[in-house]
Amino acid sequence: MPPGELLGMNHTLGHRLRDGNFPAPSETRKTDVLIVGGGISGLSAAWKLAKSAVDDFLVLEMESEAGGNSRAGQSPLVAYPWGAHYLPLPGREAVHVRALLAELGVLQGDPTALKPTYDERYLCATPQERVYRNGLWDEGLLPQRGIDAAELGQQKRFHERMDDLKHARGRDGRRVFAIPMALASRDPEWLALDRISFARWLTDNGFTAPTVHWLANYACRDDYGMAHDQVSAWAGLHYFACRDGEAANASSDTVLTAPEGNAWLARGLAQKAGDRVLTGALVWRIEEGKSGVAVDVLFGAKTTRFEAKQLIWAAPAFVLPRVWPEMPGELRAAAQAGDYAPWLTANLHLSDLPAERQGAPAAWDNVLYDSPGLGYVTATHQLIRRHQRGTVLTYYRALHDVTPAEGRRLLLETPRAAWAEGILAELERVHPDIRKLTTRLDVFRNAHAMRRPVPGSLFHGQREKLANFESPRITLAHADLSGFSLFEEAQYRGVLAAERVTARRQVAR
């Protein structure tokens, strides 16, 4: 067994909210705007505030570093992701994503162009993806070898249907599946898809082929941490139909990535916040007053009280009822209504590239067809011109086959050696020399990785109460307000919260 660590979100500190018994505040600090949560939403709020000439703000992050699901690690060889690892080409509706990419120099030229030019260093190098099935690699995500003509026909019809849905509009004139999802059509006929599962929609529309259902299931596990028979049909279709971004120098299915996954995006947002991001900060009490908000925060063994005129809550919604005793009842119910998908990531440090089975050549994203995991991405793929010896493989697994509570229990109680053995055994079927080459294997646990878009949760439940909440002093900002976790959604919610706070400040003057 190679050496390594069992890592993850700081559950020990987080669980203190259940235990209570916090020390009284020993000092008080004042700030104009306090942002709780240093993930993509919180960093986006800070980014937008700074761009709006609001300088008096602080960001509080419970973990030891900001970035949320977009954090990364670094080895002597290469950086590698601990979570999110790519960004699809943004369409023109994703104006804030394009603005950030232009600011970072990745989008070159006019950010409103139909087909912008992107820095080739961030365009995923080819081959982008492959799938392993029956002992062979196939290029792309849908297996082609050994598939009969009828099933291949269903595959083609599925892709055609998804392309049609990319351009479909509701009776209100909006795109049916837009990103951010707040811009999507509110035509009741389309919103009704939220009431059934994605698996049922496929069957109802004549898609019965095993490979088509496998692709839908893979997509839902990948983005939502759930099987496709557990996911809202609207959310499942959104995965395939919301992306309409194009590029002047790449095909539309190309993604933006880097060895460290999406950490470069988190860093880009965090540049505007500078040293105003405070880590190791556990918010344990919020009290809204007539002229501001008092927030008690644990740093180590000491509590600091922050007094702010405005508070942006950019942490997961389920935590808010634990720290805001006077939280309105309807909002409390909405925050507690959703559940979260448990998730596992591992990084395998290899002394050399592993032996290959037959079929398509090594790719950036390597998907396993019949496997509990989702496969792995290769950190050195973007550095292919350097011909470096060794690599880091980032393995992903959604614990979709157990209840979320059971998945969290497994993450908490299963030792690293057990996870590592299972991962090595799984990858050994594909790369027979993986054990010999693995010099280190670290496991990262995320018990509340993403809000689960179950049927009825997006447009027929409590989510919209979170998204529409208005208060003179407290503003919500998190991907939870969209009902599922994507970079574009998290950024949009953070920017929107910052815009609301800026508008209130101007009125107050």
C-alpha positions in Angstrom: 0.0 0.0 0.0 1.5 3.4 -1.0 1.7 6.1 1.6 -0.7 8.9 1.7 -3.2 10.9 3.8 -6.9 10.9 4.5 -8.0 14.5 3.8 -11.2 16.4 3.3 -13.4 19.2 4.4 -12.8 20.1 8.1 -15.7 18.0 9.6 -14.2 18.3 13.1 -14.5 22.1 13.0 -17.9 21.9 11.2 -19.4 19.5 13.7 -18.7 21.9 16.5 -21.8 23.7 15.4 -23.8 20.7 16.7 -21.9 20.7 20.0 -22.1 24.4 20.8 -20.3 25.7 24.0 -18.4 28.5 22.2 -16.4 31.1 24.1 -17.8 34.6 24.4 -16.3 37.2 22.1 -13.1 38.7 23.3 -12.7 41.4 20.6 -14.9 43.2 18.1 -14.0 44.2 14.5 -16.1 46.3 12.2 -16.5 46.1 8.4 -19.0 47.3 5.9 -19.7 44.0 4.2 -19.0 40.6 5.6 -19.0 37.6 3.3 -19.4 34.1 4.9 -18.0 31.4 2.7 -14.8 31.5 0.6 -16.0 29.1 -2.2 -16.7 30.3 -5.7 -19.9 32.2 -4.6 -18.1 34.0 -1.8 -15.1 34.8 -3.9 -17.3 36.0 -6.8 -19.2 38.3 -4.4 -15.8 39.8 -3.3 -14.7 40.0 -7.0 -17.9 41.9 -7.9 -17.7 44.2 -4.8 -14.1 45.1 -5.6 -15.0 45.8 -9.2 -17.8 48.1 -8.0 -15.3 50.1 -5.9 -16.5 48.6 -2.6 -13.3 48.1 -0.6 -14.5 47.6 3.0 -15.3 43.9 3.1 -14.0 40.7 4.5 -14.4 37.1 3.5 -14.6 34.4 6.2 -13.7 30.8 5.2 -13.9 27.8 7.6 -11.3 25.8 5.8 -7.6 26.4 5.8 -7.8 27.9 2.3 -10.4 29.4 0.1 -11.7 27.9 -3.1 -14.4 25.4 -2.0 -14.9 22.6 -4.5 -12.2 24.2 -6.7 -9.2 23.7 -4.5 -6.0 22.0 -5.7 -2.8 20.3 -4.5 0.8 20.6 -5.7 3.5 18.0 -6.1 7.1 18.6 -7.2 6.0 17.5 -10.6 2.6 19.1 -11.2 -0.5 20.7 -9.7 -3.6 18.6 -9.5 -7.3 19.1 -8.6 -9.2 18.1 -5.4 -12.6 18.7 -7.0 -13.9 20.6 -10.0 -11.5 20.2 -13.0 -13.0 21.9 -16.1 -15.2 24.7 -17.4 -17.1 24.3 -20.6 -16.9 27.1 -23.1 -19.3 29.8 -21.8 -22.1 31.0 -23.9 -23.1 34.7 -24.2 -25.6 34.3 -21.4 -22.7 33.6 -19.0 -21.6 37.2 -19.1 -19.8 37.1 -15.7 -17.8 34.0 -16.6 -16.7 35.6 -19.8 -15.8 38.8 -18.0 -13.6 36.9 -15.6 -11.9 34.9 -18.4 -11.3 38.2 -20.2 -9.8 39.7 -17.1 -7.5 36.7 -16.7 -6.4 36.9 -20.3 -7.8 33.5 -21.1 -10.6 34.9 -23.3 -9.0 37.1 -25.9 -10.7 40.0 -27.6 -14.4 40.9 -27.3 -16.0 38.9 -24.4 -19.4 39.4 -26.0 -18.4 37.8 -29.3 -20.3 34.8 -30.6 -17.0 32.9 -31.0 -14.2 34.4 -28.9 -10.6 33.2 -29.1 -9.2 31.4 -26.1 -5.7 31.0 -24.8 -4.6 27.7 -26.2 -2.9 26.8 -22.9 -6.3 26.5 -21.3 -8.1 24.7 -24.1 -8.1 21.0 -23.2 -5.4 19.2 -25.3 -6.5 16.3 -27.5 -7.6 13.7 -27.1 -10.0 15.0 -24.6 -11.9 11.9 -23.4 -12.3 8.2 -23.8 -14.3 5.4 -22.2 -13.1 1.9 -21.2 -15.5 -1.0 -21.8 -15.1 -4.7 -22.4 -11.3 -4.5 -22.2 -11.0 -1.7 -24.9 -10.8 2.0 -24.9 -13.2 3.9 -27.2 -12.7 7.6 -28.1 -15.4 9.8 -26.7 -17.9 9.1 -24.0 -20.2 6.7 -25.8 -18.9 3.2 -26.7 -19.1 2.3 -30.4 -17.4 -1.1 -30.5 -19.7 -4.1 -30.3 -22.9 -1.9 -30.4 -25.6 -3.0 -32.9 -27.1 -0.7 -35.5 -30.3 -0.1 -33.6 -28.5 1.1 -30.5 -26.1 3.3 -32.5 -29.2 4.8 -34.1 -30.6 5.6 -30.6 -27.2 7.2 -29.7 -27.5 9.4 -32.8 -31.1 10.3 -32.1 -30.2 11.2 -28.5 -27.5 13.6 -29.5 -29.8 15.2 -32.1 -32.5 15.7 -29.5 -30.1 17.4 -27.1 -28.9 19.7 -29.9 -32.5 20.6 -30.6 -33.1 21.4 -26.9 -30.1 23.7 -26.9 -32.0 26.0 -29.1 -35.5 25.4 -27.8 -37.4 28.3 -26.3 -40.4 28.5 -24.1 -43.5 30.6 -24.7 -41.9 33.4 -22.8 -39.1 33.6 -25.4 -36.3 32.4 -23.1 -34.1 29.5 -23.8 -35.5 26.4 -22.1 -32.2 25.3 -20.6 -30.0 28.4 -20.0 -27.0 28.8 -17.8 -27.2 30.4 -15.4 -30.5 28.6 -14.8 -32.1 31.8 -13.5 -32.2 32.9 -17.1 -34.1 29.8 -18.3 -37.7 29.8 -19.5 -40.4 29.6 -16.9 -42.9 28.1 -19.3 -44.9 25.7 -17.1 -44.9 23.0 -19.8 -41.1 22.8 -19.6 -40.9 23.3 -15.8 -43.1 20.2 -15.5 -40.0 18.1 -16.4 -38.8 18.8 -12.8 -41.6 16.5 -11.5 -40.2 13.3 -13.1 -36.8 11.6 -13.1 -34.4 11.8 -16.0 -34.5 8.0 -16.4 -38.3 8.2 -16.8 -38.0 11.0 -19.4 -35.6 8.8 -21.4 -37.9 5.9 -21.4 -41.0 8.0 -22.1 -39.2 9.4 -25.2 -38.2 6.0 -26.6 -34.6 6.0 -25.4 -34.1 2.4 -24.1 -30.6 1.6 -25.3 -28.2 0.6 -22.4 -25.4 2.9 -23.6 -27.7 5.9 -23.7 -29.0 5.3 -20.2 -25.4 4.7 -19.1 -24.4 8.1 -20.5 -27.2 9.8 -18.8 -26.4 8.1 -15.5 -22.7 9.0 -15.9 -23.6 12.6 -16.5 -25.8 12.8 -13.4 -23.2 11.1 -11.2 -20.5 13.4 -12.5 -22.4 16.7 -12.0 -24.9 15.9 -9.3 -23.5 13.0 -7.4 -26.7 11.0 -8.1 -28.0 8.3 -10.4 -30.2 9.3 -13.3 -33.3 7.7 -11.8 -32.8 10.0 -8.8 -32.4 13.3 -10.7 -35.0 15.7 -11.9 -35.5 15.4 -15.6 -35.1 19.1 -16.0 -31.7 19.0 -14.3 -30.6 15.9 -16.4 -31.6 17.6 -19.6 -30.0 20.9 -18.4 -26.6 19.0 -18.3 -26.8 18.2 -22.0 -28.7 21.2 -23.4 -27.6 24.3 -21.4 -24.1 24.6 -23.0 -24.0 26.6 -26.2 -20.6 28.3 -26.0 -18.4 28.4 -29.1 -14.8 29.4 -29.8 -13.0 30.7 -32.9 -10.1 28.4 -32.3 -11.7 25.2 -30.8 -14.7 23.0 -31.3 -17.8 23.7 -29.2 -17.3 20.6 -27.0 -13.8 21.6 -25.9 -13.5 22.5 -22.3 -11.2 24.9 -20.5 -8.9 23.3 -18.0 -5.5 23.3 -16.3 -3.4 20.8 -14.4 -4.9 22.1 -11.1 -8.4 21.8 -12.4 -10.5 24.9 -11.6 -8.2 26.3 -8.9 -6.9 28.9 -11.4 -10.4 30.3 -11.6 -10.7 30.4 -7.8 -7.4 32.2 -7.7 -8.5 34.7 -10.3 -11.5 35.6 -8.3 -9.6 35.8 -5.1 -7.1 38.3 -6.5 -9.6 41.1 -5.9 -10.0 40.1 -2.3 -6.3 40.0 -1.5 -5.6 39.7 2.2 -9.3 40.3 3.1 -9.9 36.5 3.1 -9.7 35.1 6.6 -9.4 31.3 6.9 -10.0 28.9 9.8 -13.0 31.0 10.6 -16.1 29.2 12.0 -19.2 31.4 12.1 -21.3 30.2 15.0 -23.9 32.9 15.6 -25.6 35.6 13.5 -27.8 38.3 15.0 -29.6 40.8 12.8 -30.1 44.3 14.3 -31.7 47.5 13.2 -28.6 49.0 11.8 -26.4 46.0 11.0 -25.5 42.4 11.7 -23.4 40.9 14.5 -21.5 37.8 13.6 -19.6 35.7 16.1 -16.6 33.8 14.7 -14.4 31.1 16.2 -10.7 31.4 15.4 -8.8 28.6 17.1 -9.9 28.9 20.8 -11.0 32.6 20.6 -14.3 34.2 19.4 -14.2 37.5 17.5 -17.4 39.5 17.0 -17.7 41.2 13.6 -20.1 44.0 13.2 -21.1 44.6 9.6 -23.7 46.8 7.8 -24.4 44.0 5.3 -23.9 40.2 5.4 -23.6 37.9 2.4 -24.1 34.3 3.3 -22.2 32.3 0.7 -21.8 29.1 2.6 -24.1 26.0 2.1 -27.8 26.8 2.9 -28.2 23.9 5.4 -25.7 25.5 7.8 -27.5 28.8 8.1 -30.4 27.6 10.4 -27.7 26.4 12.9 -26.1 29.9 13.3 -29.1 32.3 12.8 -31.5 31.7 15.7 -34.0 34.3 14.4 -34.0 33.0 10.9 -37.5 33.4 9.4 -39.5 30.1 9.5 -40.2 29.8 5.8 -36.5 30.4 4.9 -35.4 27.9 7.6 -37.6 25.2 6.0 -36.3 26.0 2.6 -32.7 25.8 3.8 -33.3 22.4 5.5 -35.4 20.9 2.6 -32.5 19.8 0.4 -29.9 17.1 0.9 -26.3 16.9 -0.3 -24.3 14.3 -2.3 -21.3 12.8 -0.6 -18.2 12.6 -2.8 -14.8 11.0 -2.9 -11.6 12.2 -4.7 -8.2 10.6 -4.7 -4.9 11.6 -6.2 -2.5 8.9 -7.3 1.1 10.0 -7.8 2.8 7.8 -10.4 6.5 7.4 -11.1 5.8 6.8 -14.8 2.9 6.6 -17.2 0.9 3.4 -16.7 0.7 0.5 -19.1 -2.2 0.9 -21.6 -4.9 -1.5 -22.7 -5.9 -1.6 -26.4 -8.0 1.0 -28.1 -8.1 4.8 -28.1 -4.9 6.5 -26.9 -4.5 8.1 -23.4 -6.7 11.1 -22.9 -7.3 13.9 -20.4 -10.6 12.4 -19.1 -10.5 8.6 -18.8 -14.0 7.2 -18.0 -14.7 3.6 -16.8 -18.0 2.2 -18.2 -18.7 -0.6 -15.7 -17.2 0.7 -12.5 -18.2 2.3 -9.2 -16.0 5.3 -9.9 -16.2 7.9 -12.7 -12.7 7.3 -13.9 -9.8 9.8 -13.7 -8.2 12.9 -15.2 -4.5 13.2 -15.9 -2.9 16.3 -14.5 0.1 16.3 -16.9 -2.1 16.0 -20.0 -1.9 19.8 -20.5 1.9 19.6 -20.2 2.2 16.9 -22.9 4.9 18.8 -24.8 7.2 18.6 -21.8 7.3 14.8 -21.9 7.7 14.6 -18.2 8.3 11.2 -16.5 5.5 10.5 -14.0 2.1 11.9 -13.6 -0.8 12.4 -11.2 -4.2 10.7 -11.8 -7.2 12.3 -10.1 -9.9 9.7 -9.4 -13.5 10.6 -8.8 -16.3 8.7 -7.2 -19.9 9.8 -6.3 -21.4 7.7 -3.5 -24.7 7.6 -5.3 -25.5 4.0 -4.6 -26.2 4.6 -0.9 -28.3 7.2 0.9 -26.6 10.5 1.5 -26.5 9.9 5.3 -25.0 6.5 4.7 -22.5 7.9 2.3 -21.4 10.5 4.9 -21.0 7.8 7.5 -18.8 5.8 5.1 -16.7 8.8 4.5 -16.3 9.4 8.2 -15.6 5.9 9.3 -13.8 4.1 6.4 -10.0 4.2 6.8 -7.7 5.5 4.0 -6.3 2.0 3.4 -9.7 0.6 2.5 -10.5 3.4 0.0 -7.0 3.1 -1.5 -7.3 -0.7 -1.9 -10.6 -0.3 -3.7 -9.3 2.4 -6.0 -6.2 0.5 -6.9 -8.2 -2.7 -7.6 -10.6 -0.8 -9.8 -7.8 0.9 -11.8 -5.8 -2.3 -12.0 -8.3 -3.7 -14.4 -7.4 -0.9 -16.8 -3.7 -0.4 -15.9 -2.2 -3.7 -14.7 1.0 -2.0 -13.3 -0.8 0.8 -11.3 0.3 -0.6 -7.9 3.9 -0.8 -8.8 3.9 2.8 -10.2 1.9 4.5 -7.4 4.3 6.2 -5.0 1.6 8.1 -3.1 -2.2 7.9 -2.8 -4.2 10.7 -1.0 -7.9 10.4 -0.4 -10.1 13.5 -0.1 -13.6 13.3 1.4 -16.4 15.8 0.8 -19.5 14.9 2.7 -21.7 17.7 1.4 -20.2 18.2 -2.0 -23.3 19.4 -3.9 -27.0 20.0 -3.4 -29.0 17.1 -4.9 -31.6 18.2 -7.7 -34.2 15.5 -6.9 -37.5 15.5 -8.8 -39.6 18.4 -7.7 -36.8 20.3 -6.0 -36.0 23.0 -8.6 -39.4 24.5 -9.4 -41.9 22.7 -7.2 -40.3 22.9 -3.8 -38.3 25.2 -1.5 -35.4 26.3 -3.7 -37.1 29.4 -5.1 -37.7 30.7 -1.5 -33.9 30.7 -1.0 -33.3 32.3 -4.4 -36.0 35.0 -3.8 -35.2 35.8 -0.2 -34.9 39.6 0.4 -33.7 41.2 3.6 -32.4 44.7 4.3 -29.1 43.4 5.8 -28.7 39.7 4.9 -28.3 38.4 1.3 -27.9 34.8 0.2 -25.3 33.7 -2.3 -24.5 30.0 -3.1 -25.0 27.4 -5.8 -27.6 26.0 -3.4 -29.9 28.8 -4.6 -29.8 27.2 -8.1 -30.4 23.7 -6.7 -27.2 22.2 -8.1 -23.5 22.9 -8.1 -21.8 24.3 -11.2 -19.1 27.0 -11.4 -21.4 29.2 -13.5 -24.2 28.9 -11.0 -22.0 29.6 -8.0 -20.4 32.6 -9.7 -23.8 34.0 -10.8 -25.3 33.8 -7.3 -22.2 35.5 -5.8 -22.3 38.3 -8.3 -26.0 38.8 -7.9 -25.7 39.1 -4.1 -22.9 41.7 -4.5 -25.0 43.7 -6.9 -27.9 43.7 -4.4 -25.6 44.8 -1.5 -24.1 47.6 -3.7 -27.6 48.8 -4.6 -28.6 49.0 -0.9 -25.4 50.9 0.0 -26.2 53.5 -2.7 -29.8 53.9 -1.4 -28.5 54.3 2.2 -26.3 57.2 1.1 
